[in-house]
Amino acid sequence: MFDGYIARRLSAKLLMMTIGFVMLAELVIFIPSAALYRQNRLLERIEQAGILNQALTSVPDYEATEVLSGDFMRQTDIELLATKQDGMTSLLLGMPPNTVNYIEVDMRHPKRLPLFRDTFGDFFATGEDRLRVIANSPVEGQEKMELIIPRQAMRAELWEYSERIFLLSLAIAIITGAFIYFAMVMVIVRPLQQLLRGMQAFRENPQRRQNIGRSNHRKDELGELEREFYDLKQSLRSAFRQRERLAGLGLSVAKINHDLRNVLSTALLVSDRLTTHKDEKVVDMGEKLVRTVERGVGLTEEVLAYSRADTADPDVEPIRISFLLGEVAGDTMAQYPSLHFKNKVPSDLQIIADPDQTYRILHNLFRNAAQAMAGRPTSRIHVSSEETDEVVYIDIVDNGPGLPERAEKNLFLAFAASRGEAGSTGLGLSISKELAIAQNGDLTLVRTDSTGTHFRLCLPSINA
C-alpha cells in the first residue's frame, strides 16, 4: 500500500528522494568528521594526561596521587601513563598489559584532516588491542608521554558518536524533506493536478469551457505550460467548430454538386447541338457555352473528388515510375497539344506506391503547369529523379510564369486557388499532398519565380 502511494505521487517520491539524498550527504560528511572526532578525543585524553603528569611530578605525596590516579583512570580509560626523560622511561600510572597487540598512534603533530583508515579500524576493533598514543609532554625536560588506551573504549565512543550523528541526520532529512514536500505540493504538484483535471475534462467534453483561463501570471515552466495548454484548447475548439461547419457544408455541397452536375450535363448536350448549327454566330456562342459548361462540370467533379479523397487507403505496389510519368504526360498533352514534355527518369527506377493515387498526383501537377503555360509559344515540363536508400524524389519543373505570392502562402490549403484561374477551386494541390502523405511520402514546393515552378514529389523507394 505504501509503495503504491509513492508510485502514484510525485510529491511522495520527492520526499523519499530528499531524505535519501540528505542521508547520503551526511554519510559523506560523516567519514571525515568521525576521523576528526577520534583525533579530538585522543587530544582531550592527552591534555588530561598532561595535567596529571604535572600534578604527579610536582606533588610527592603518594597517597594523594594514588587517589587522583584512580579517578583519572576511570574517567579517561587510560590504563598506563609513562614519560621519557634523558633517555629513561618513567612509569607514572598503571601497569603494562601482558601479551596484547599495540597500535601506535603518534599525536605529536596532529593532522588537520586525519585519515579515516585508523578510525575505520577502531570502529570494528575486536579482542584486547590497545592504542599506544605518543604525545608531547607539558613538563619541562620530558621528551614525550606515552598513553595506553583500550581500543574497545574508543570503539564504544565512536559508535555512540555515530548514533548521535545518525539521529541528527535523520531529523534534518525529515524536516528538510517535509519543507520541500510542502513547497513542491504548493508550487508544482497542485498546479499539475489542476492541469491534469483540465486535460481530463477536456478529453471527456472538448466543447465545455472550464474556469481555467489564460490569466496565469507565473513566469516559470509551469506557467508557460498552462498558457500553452489554454491556447491549445482554444485552437482545438476552433478546429472542432470549423470541422463541424465544414462537415455540414460539405454534405450540402456534395448534394448540390450531384444535382448540379446532372443539370450541367443536360446543358452540355444542348450546347453540343448548338455547335452544329448553320449560323456561325450561333456556333460561336455554342462553343463558348460548351467551354463554360465544361468548366462548371469540372468544378463540380473536383469538389466531389475532394469529398471522397480520404475514403480509400492506398494499395501500394512496385511501380516503374518512368512509365507512369509517360502515361500521365500523354493524357495531359492530349488536352494541351502545344506542351513539350521531357522525361529524364530512368526506365528501371521503381517505387512503392499506389498507381491510381500517384497518377492523380502527377496529373494534377501536369495539368496545373499546362494551364499556367497556356498561350505561351514554348511550354515545357521537365521531369527528373533522385534516389536514396529510403526514398525517390521526383522533380517536376515547368517554365511557366510562377506562382503569385498570395498563392505560395496557401498553396496546399483546400479551396485556395494556386494560380487564380477562373473556375478553379484550389483543391488539386491539397488533394495531391494528402495522397502523397498517405503513401508515406510528401509533396513540396522547391522554387517558383518568373522562370518557372519546381515541385518535388517524395515517395518510398523499392529498397526501403
Rosetta blueprint (number, residue, H / E / L):
1 M L
2 F H
3 D H
4 G H
5 Y H
6 I H
7 A H
8 R H
9 R L
10 L H
11 S H
12 A H
13 K H
14 L H
15 L H
16 M H
17 M H
18 T H
19 I H
20 G H
21 F H
22 V H
23 M H
24 L H
25 A H
26 E H
27 L H
28 V H
29 I H
30 F H
31 I H
32 P H
33 S H
34 A H
35 A H
36 L H
37 Y H
38 R H
39 Q H
40 N H
41 R H
42 L H
43 L H
44 E H
45 R H
46 I H
47 E H
48 Q H
49 A H
50 G H
51 I H
52 L H
53 N H
54 Q H
55 A H
56 L H
57 T H
58 S H
59 V L
60 P L
61 D L
62 Y H
63 E H
64 A H
65 T H
66 E H
67 V H
68 L H
69 S H
70 G H
71 D H
72 F H
73 M H
74 R H
75 Q H
76 T H
77 D L
78 I L
79 E L
80 L E
81 L E
82 A E
83 T E
84 K E
85 Q E
86 D L
87 G L
88 M E
89 T E
90 S E
91 L E
92 L E
93 L E
94 G L
95 M L
96 P L
97 P L
98 N L
99 T L
100 V L
101 N L
102 Y E
103 I E
104 E E
105 V E
106 D E
107 M L
108 R L
109 H L
110 P L
111 K L
112 R L
113 L L
114 P L
115 L L
116 F H
117 R H
118 D H
119 T H
120 F H
121 G H
122 D H
123 F H
124 F L
125 A L
126 T L
127 G L
128 E L
129 D L
130 R E
131 L E
132 R E
133 V E
134 I E
135 A E
136 N L
137 S L
138 P L
139 V L
140 E L
141 G L
142 Q L
143 E L
144 K E
145 M E
146 E E
147 L E
148 I E
149 I E
150 P E
151 R H
152 Q H
153 A H
154 M H
155 R H
156 A H
157 E H
158 L H
159 W H
160 E H
161 Y H
162 S H
163 E H
164 R H
165 I H
166 F H
167 L H
168 L H
169 S H
170 L H
171 A H
172 I H
173 A H
174 I H
175 I H
176 T H
177 G H
178 A H
179 F H
180 I H
181 Y H
182 F H
183 A H
184 M H
185 V H
186 M H
187 V H
188 I H
189 V H
190 R H
191 P H
192 L H
193 Q H
194 Q H
195 L H
196 L H
197 R H
198 G H
199 M H
200 Q H
201 A H
202 F H
203 R H
204 E H
205 N L
206 P L
207 Q L
208 R L
209 R L
210 Q L
211 N L
212 I L
213 G L
214 R L
215 S L
216 N L
217 H L
218 R L
219 K L
220 D L
221 E H
222 L H
223 G H
224 E H
225 L H
226 E H
227 R H
228 E H
229 F H
230 Y H
231 D H
232 L H
233 K H
234 Q H
235 S H
236 L H
237 R H
238 S H
239 A H
240 F H
241 R H
242 Q H
243 R H
244 E H
245 R H
246 L H
247 A H
248 G H
249 L H
250 G H
251 L H
252 S H
253 V H
254 A H
255 K H
256 I H
257 N H
258 H H
259 D H
260 L H
261 R H
262 N H
263 V H
264 L H
265 S H
266 T H
267 A H
268 L H
269 L H
270 V H
271 S H
272 D H
273 R H
274 L H
275 T L
276 T L
277 H L
278 K L
279 D L
280 E H
281 K H
282 V H
283 V H
284 D H
285 M H
286 G H
287 E H
288 K H
289 L H
290 V H
291 R H
292 T H
293 V H
294 E H
295 R H
296 G H
297 V H
298 G H
299 L H
300 T H
301 E H
302 E H
303 V H
304 L H
305 A H
306 Y H
307 S H
308 R L
309 A L
310 D L
311 T L
312 A L
313 D L
314 P L
315 D L
316 V L
317 E E
318 P E
319 I E
320 R E
321 I H
322 S H
323 F H
324 L H
325 L H
326 G H
327 E H
328 V H
329 A H
330 G H
331 D H
332 T H
333 M H
334 A H
335 Q H
336 Y L
337 P L
338 S L
339 L E
340 H E
341 F E
342 K E
343 N E
344 K L
345 V L
346 P L
347 S L
348 D L
349 L L
350 Q E
351 I E
352 I E
353 A E
354 D L
355 P H
356 D H
357 Q H
358 T H
359 Y H
360 R H
361 I H
362 L H
363 H H
364 N H
365 L H
366 F H
367 R H
368 N H
369 A H
370 A H
371 Q H
372 A H
373 M L
374 A L
375 G L
376 R L
377 P L
378 T L
379 S E
380 R E
381 I E
382 H E
383 V E
384 S E
385 S E
386 E E
387 E E
388 T L
389 D L
390 E L
391 V E
392 V E
393 Y E
394 I E
395 D E
396 I E
397 V E
398 D E
399 N L
400 G L
401 P L
402 G L
403 L L
404 P L
405 E H
406 R H
407 A H
408 E H
409 K H
410 N L
411 L L
412 F L
413 L L
414 A L
415 F L
416 A L
417 A L
418 S L
419 R L
420 G L
421 E L
422 A L
423 G L
424 S L
425 T L
426 G L
427 L H
428 G H
429 L H
430 S H
431 I H
432 S H
433 K H
434 E H
435 L H
436 A H
437 I H
438 A H
439 Q L
440 N L
441 G L
442 D E
443 L E
444 T E
445 L E
446 V E
447 R E
448 T E
449 D E
450 S L
451 T L
452 G E
453 T E
454 H E
455 F E
456 R E
457 L E
458 C E
459 L E
460 P E
461 S E
462 I L
463 N L
464 A L
